[in-house]
């Protein structure tokens, strides 16, 4: 599914800025090669803005299921 088709299916509009949104979404939802997840600060640094801006703009991409997130963590 294309990024624009996916956005429309979620009731959103596809625009050039959508690619930054997609980057944030993937960074928050796909584990790295070692199986760990990226910290929001790492993602905000990679995207070139501060953590507060990132949290205000992309908090919706962070896990909504903390139990699942912690089940995947190795202690």
C-alpha positions as CSV (number, residue, x, y, z in Angstrom):
1,X,0.0,0.0,0.0
2,X,1.4,3.4,-0.9
3,X,2.0,6.0,1.8
4,X,-0.8,8.2,0.3
5,X,-3.3,5.3,0.2
6,X,-2.4,4.4,3.7
7,X,-2.9,8.0,4.9
8,X,-6.3,8.2,3.1
9,X,-7.4,4.8,4.7
10,X,-6.6,6.4,8.1
11,X,-8.6,9.5,7.3
12,X,-5.5,11.7,6.8
13,X,-4.3,13.7,3.8
14,X,-1.1,12.9,1.9
15,X,1.2,15.8,1.5
16,X,5.0,16.2,1.1
17,X,5.4,16.5,4.9
18,X,3.8,13.0,5.1
19,X,7.3,11.5,4.5
20,X,8.5,12.9,7.8
21,X,5.5,11.5,9.5
22,X,6.2,8.1,7.9
23,X,9.8,8.2,9.0
24,X,8.7,8.9,12.6
25,X,6.1,6.2,12.5
26,X,8.6,3.6,11.2
27,X,11.2,4.7,13.7
28,X,8.8,4.3,16.6
29,X,7.2,1.0,15.5
30,X,9.9,-1.1,13.9
31,X,12.7,-2.6,16.0
32,X,16.3,-2.2,15.2
33,X,18.3,-5.2,13.9
34,X,19.2,-6.2,17.5
35,X,15.5,-6.2,18.4
36,X,15.5,-3.1,20.6
37,X,13.4,-0.1,19.9
38,X,14.7,3.4,19.4
39,X,14.3,6.0,22.2
40,X,12.2,9.1,21.3
41,X,15.3,11.3,21.9
42,X,17.2,9.2,19.3
43,X,14.4,9.7,16.8
44,X,14.1,13.4,17.4
45,X,17.8,13.9,17.0
46,X,17.7,11.9,13.7
47,X,14.8,14.1,12.5
48,X,16.6,17.3,13.5
49,X,14.3,18.7,16.1
50,X,14.3,18.8,19.9
51,X,12.5,16.1,22.0
52,X,9.7,18.4,23.1
53,X,8.8,19.2,19.4
54,X,9.0,15.5,18.7
55,X,6.7,14.5,21.5
56,X,4.2,17.2,20.6
57,X,4.2,16.1,16.9
58,X,4.7,12.3,17.0
59,X,3.5,11.0,20.4
60,X,0.7,9.2,18.5
61,X,3.2,6.8,17.1
62,X,4.5,5.6,20.4
63,X,3.2,2.4,21.8
64,X,-0.3,2.4,23.1
65,X,0.3,-1.0,24.7
66,X,3.0,-0.7,27.3
67,X,2.5,-4.3,28.5
68,X,3.4,-5.6,25.0
69,X,6.4,-3.2,24.8
70,X,7.7,-4.5,28.1
71,X,7.0,-8.2,27.2
72,X,9.5,-7.8,24.4
73,X,12.2,-6.3,26.6
74,X,14.9,-8.5,27.8
75,X,15.9,-7.9,31.4
